[in-house]
């Protein structure tokens, strides 16, 4: 994403990425804006680069051309001496390494890397900068009934920026949606939700202890926030979602417990299952982290069909393939 000049007086937020022509994150064709920072630590997270609340260094060793051909990042660029090469042994391949314990994400090494092997996740942008890029797709929104979806990370952690971004989108005639886990102070949600047309929210696990084990925090605040949101904003559309992880939450007990929680509220218009995948696995290595879900696979078609049938029955659908 091209670096843009930020007006110091405009509301700004830390933007991870802007993706165009998305079709699974709200009605119609969407432009997805990903904000940085998250308050959960889900073990299956496919966007680990979205967790840290500040710009974050990443390193793709496959793009590094080595000390002999380059070596610019080794020439007193890093103030913490976190960049090094392995001198001998099996790993002596001439490519640099990062000592992630020393790295402070200052980004000094990024501009000197000619192959973009070193780069930063996250850049500060103003509301208008984001909306100018989003509005490039306005013709597709009109044709498809789409709009802008803001995701993360947990987008509501940047509540002031997010509220301004959503309000600005409405001023430009753009439909709005957010993707959220709702593990934020209620004041943040109260600030954001008036400017949202559709809320896509996770219900990852219903049991508090299992939620804490797999997501790093229990779900007490999440459930309280969602109940309050349903009741406070009856005019908003809510869609519950479960990232379906085999052996974690792919059981009828979780699905039925979620349905029992959402069905009393008419503004919760659907419940979606999002099958687990490993698309984000490679990014863990770029950040010097370990992916903990190596032994997990996607749910079987049979499991998806069985659980989807329970949801279809609860929403009065025929159960035909969707």
Secondary structure, DSSP 8 states (H G I E B T S, - for coil): -------TTS-EEEEEEEEEEE-SSSSSSEEEEEE---S---TT-S-GGGSSSS-EEEE-GGG--HHHHT-GGGSS--TT--EEE--SSTT-SS-EEE-TTT-----TTTTT-TT-SEEEE-EEEEHHHHHHHHGGGHHHHHHHT-EEEEESS-GGGGHHHHHHHHHHHHHTT-EEEEEE---S-HHHHHHHGGG-SEEEEE---SSHHHHHHHHSS-SHHHHHHHHHHHHH-TTSEEEEEEEE-TTTT-SHHHHHHHHHHHTT-TTEEEEEEEE---TTHHHHHHTT---S-TT-----HHHHHHHHHHHHHHTT------
